[in-house]
Amino acid sequence: MTRTLLVLGGGIVGLSCAYEALQQGWRVTVAERGALGGQASGAAAGMLAPYYENGEAPDAFFGLCMDSFDRYPSWIAEVEADSGLRTGFVRSGSLHVVRHDADRLSLAGRMAWQSANGASMEWLDEAGLARAEPALPPGFAGALYCADEAHVQAPLLVKALIRACRRRGAQLLPLAGELTDAESDASGGVSVQFEEYGRISADAVCCCLGAWSGRLAAWLGLRIPVHPIRGQICAYDPAPIALRHIVFGPQAYWVGKPDGSLICGASEDEAGFDRTVTDAGIGRLVRAGGRLLPALSGVAPARSWAGLRPATLDGRPLIGPVPGHRAVFMAAGHYRNGILLSPATAAAFGEWLAAGGRPESGASRHAFRPGRFGGVGARERAEAER
Ligand code: GLY
């Protein structure tokens, strides 16, 4: 008999988990309030930059980023083949530029441990940088060049995943109202009560609500300390400067897209669930651009927007089975790396599905277990339900 999966949340993580389950032959429903991929996923610059995102040490999070990064080319190829759509995947490499020799020190430490862990990196002096990225102005002390880092066009990837999921028979369920109740039932499945659809039962549920994950705390009996960090971002279109690589500067990054636009990101501000774009937020990016890349000076971005990154208390995602609920998996809290981490997250979910819901083992998985922040007591539960 075909097993049924309900995915709560249709961002890139939810869609990737849905796609994985569909490939395993599950019947899948994805429930999303608003547009699929309409939150952090659609707002992302689409950088696949596991080295830039890991400054400190080769820890479990670095391992997860690398695992996902290694899966990307074949995963993208499958999504593109299944959907018939392109995703703008480009292995551009990246340049982390510095103005002063002193800034080189912190990057040298990172380069040493990352090169020892497989990164293809080298230090470029001023002349080397000019050869690598001729559009940059003179005056940089050099750059850390990483040949591996890449990017995708996040909105195109979301579109392709939606199409691939649809073609494999996924039901996509738009929500306007609330998820009012959910319970793990005695037969081993789960039933979720939706305001507009009534009760939907499934053999398994995957919780992928991004910044909104905390809403599930009362049902799951779990502390889910995920909070939104707004990222404001803008695009120059057409790009006033043609960059071959992702360029990381001290206050912003720039990514030239195959469609001819140049994306510049991103602020990190705490504004609750407010997705408003502010003059101050975009102004900072524009000024950073003007300082680093004179070609951007005086040019107004063609578009600006914002997304809410789902940040956890320890900066690590929540990926794994939910304790006390045999048929519930959580994949949330991916903070700055939802696009990068989608293939590895979907693979972890797929392993759990294939293992019949048995908890995973392994030290790296341990670091991301959703139960690590403890349970919700009766009082907190009542407060969350209010
Ligand atoms: N992944 C880059 C950012 O969140 O701004």
Residues whose N, C-alpha, C, O or C-beta is under 5 A from the ligand:
A	BS01	LIG	G265 A266 R336 N337
